[in-house]
Amino acid sequence: MTSSDKPGTAADAPAETAATAGTAGAVPVAARDWATAASDPQYRAAVVDLLGALAYGELAAFERLAEDAKLAPTLADKAELAKMASAEFHHFERLRDRLAEIGEEPTGAMEPFVAAYDGFHKQTDPSDWLEGLVKAYVGDSIASDFYREVAARLDTDTRELVLAVLDDTGHAGFAVEKVRAAIDADPRVGGRLALWARRLMGEALSQSQRVVADRDALSTMLVGGVADGFDLAEVGKMFSRITEAHTKRMAALGLAA
C-alpha cells in the first residue's frame, strides 16, 4: 500500500501500539528492520504465522505442479511444469530457512495451515489438464495478491523475503497461452472453465478468510492491532482489489468472471 492509500488525519490513524511505541518512537513497522520490529512479541507471532502459511503454500504448490505434470499432453508441457515446481520448492526452502534463522521450528510454524490448504486442494481437485492450469493460475494469483497487500506493512527484511518468494515462476504466461489456445480450438471449453474459475475464487477467498480468523496474531495484524494494520474498512477494500485483479486475469484467459 502506498502512503496515498493511508488515512490522512490523526483522528483516522490507528492507536499507537507496542510495535510503534517505546524507544523506536512512532516509526512505522514498514520502515524498520526485523531486529527492531520483532521486539514486539505480537508482531513476531504474526510474522511467524505469515511465513508458516507461505511456506506450506509453496510446498503444496510444488506438490500440485508435480501432480499436474502427469496430466500434461506433451513432453514439453511436462518439462515446463516440472521447472515451475522446482522454483516453488526453492521458494519453500527460503521460507523454511528464514524460520529456522529466527529461531522457529519450520514444521511447527507450518502445521496450523495444513488443514486449510489441504482442504482447499481436496475441494478443488482438477479433472483435467486445463482445469489444473486454471486452478494454479487463479489460486496462486489470489494468494499472491493477499500476501502482497500484507507485505506492504511488514518490516523491511520480512517484506523483501515475502515479495521475493511471490515472484512469478512463469506459470501465469504459460497458463494464459495454453487456455486461450484451447478455447480457440473449442469455444465450448470457455464456459466450463469460467464456471470452474468462479468456484476457485469463492473457495480461495473463503479459505483465506477462515485462516485469518482462526489465527489471532494474523487477524490482529490485519485490523490494526499489530504493525501498521488495516482498519476494518480497509480490509473490505483489500478484498475488493483482489476481486478486481481476479476479473482482469479472467479476461486475460479469455474467460468471463
N, C-alpha and C positions, 0 to 999 in steps of 0.2 A: 504494500500500500504506500502511496506517495503522501507527502505532507499535505497536499491539497485535499486528500480524502479524509483527513482527521478533523475533528471539531475545531471551530475557530475561536471559541471563547473559553475562559477559565471555568465558567459555570458548566460547560459541556464536558470538561475533562474528567476522567475517572479519578477517584480519590487516590492519594498517594499511598503506596503500599510498601512492604518491606523491600520489594525489588527496586524501588526508586528512592527510598528514604536512606537516612544514615550518612555515612561518610561519602557516598557517591553523590549526595545531593539529589537533584531532580533529573539527573542524566537518564534518558530513556534506555531501556534494556537494549534496544536495537542499535544503540551507539556504544555499547560496552562489549568487552570480550567475555569468554566463558568463565575465566577465573574470577572475575568480579561479579558477574551476574549469578553464578552458581552459589554465591554465599547465601542466597535466599533458598531455603530448603523446598519451598513450594515450587519455585521456578525450576529448580533442579529436578524435582519429581516429574514435572510436566515435560521437560525435555527428555528425560529417560523414557517416559511413555511414548513420546513422539518418535524417538529413534527406534524404540522397540517395535512400534507399529510399522514404521517404514521398513525396518529390517525384515520383518516377517512378510511384508508385502512384496519385497524384492525376491525373497526366497520362493514365495508362492508363484510369482511371475516367472521365475526361472523354470519351475516345475511345469507350469501351464504351457509355456512356449515349447518346452521339450516334448510334451504330450501332443501339442498342436502339430509339431513337425511330422508326427506319424500320419497325419491326415493330408499332408502336402501332396499335391498332384504330380509334382516333378521333383527331380533331384535338386535342381537349382533352388526351388522354393524350400525344400527341406534344409539345405545348407544355409539359406538366408535366415531361417528361423533359429537354427542352431547357433548362428553367430549372435543373434539377438539374445538368446537365452544365456549365452556366455557373458554378455555385457551386463545382464540383470544380476548374474551371480557375482560379478566383480563389484557391483553396487552394494549387494548384500555384505560382501566381505568388508567393505569400507565402513559400513554402519556397525557391523559386529566388532570390528577392531576399535572403533571410536567408543563404543560402550565399554569395552574392556579397558581402554585407556583412561576413562574417567572413573574406573573402579566399580563398574556394574557388570554383573554376570549376564552375558547376552541372551542366553536361553531364558533366564528368568524375566528379562525385560520384554521378550517377545511373547511369552506364554499367554498373557492376558488377551492377546489379539488373535490367537489361533482359531478360536471358535467362530469369531465374526468372519474372518477371511475364508475359512473352510466352508462356513455356511453359505456365504455368497457364491463361492465356486460350485458348491453342490447344487444350489438352486438355479444356477445359470450354466449348466453343462452344455456346451455346444453340440449340435447334432451332426455338423459337417464342417468342412474347411472354411467356408465363408462365414459361418456364424462364429467360429473361433477367431477369425481376423477381426470381425466387428467387435467382439467381446473385448479383445485385448486393446483395440483402439479406443473404444468408448470407456471401458472401465478404467484403464490406466490413465486416460486423459482426465477423467473426473477426479481421480485420486490426486494426480499431479496438480490440478488447479487448486484443490483444497490445501495441499501442503505448501504450495507457493504463497497462498494467502497468509497462512500461519507463519511462514518463514520470514516474511517482511517484518515481523515483530520479535524475532529471536535475536539473541546476541550474535555478534559478528562471526564468531567461529562456527557456531552451530548453523547459522544461516548459510554460510559458504558450503558446508558439507551437504546440507539438505538440497540446495539448488544443484549441486554437482551430481548427486545421485538421481535427480529428476531429469537429467539430460535425456533427450530422445535417443533411443537405441537404434532408430531407423525404422521402427515399426509403423509409425504414422504414415510416412510416404508409401511404404510397401503395401499397407492395408488399403489406402485410397486407390492406388493403382490397380490392385487385384479386384477389389469390389466393383469399381467403376467398369472395368473390363467385363466382369461377369454380368452386370446389369445391361451393358451394351449388347452383349451376346443374347441375353434373355431378360427383357424388361420385367417379366413377372417376378424375377428374383428380388427386385427392389421392394415390393410390397411386403414380402416375408421378412426381409432384413430390417425394414423400417419398424415393423412391429417388435422384432427381436431387440432392436436398439432401444426402443422406448421401455421395454421391460428391464433391460440392463440399467438404464438411467434410474428408474424407480428403485430397483434393488440396491444400487450403489449408494444412492443418497440415504436410503433407509438404514443401511448398514453403517455408514459413516456417522450418521446422527446417533445411532444406538451406541457406537463405540465411545463417542464423546460423552454421552450421557452417563455411561457406566464408569467412566474414569474421572474421578473428582479433580485431579490435577489438570487434565486436559480441558474439562469444562470450565474450570475456574480461569484458566488462561484465556479461553475464548471470550468469556463475558467480562473480562477486565480486572479480575482479582489478582492476577499474576502477570508480570511483564507489561507490555503496552497493549492490553487486550481490547477486543471488540466490545462495544456495548450491544445490547440485545437487538437494537435496530440495525446495527452494522452486520450482525450475524445474518439477518434476513437479506441484506444487500449482498453479502458474500455469496449466499446460495443462489441469488438471482444472477450474479455474474457467472457463476459456474454453469447455470442453466443456459444462459445466453451463449457461452462458449461451446456448450454441447450442441446447440442449434446450428452454429456455424460449422462445426465438424461434420454434422449430419449432411449439411449442404455440400461439403467437400466430397463426401462419399457418394453423393447423388441420391440421398435418401431424404424423405420428409420427416422432420422432427415431430 
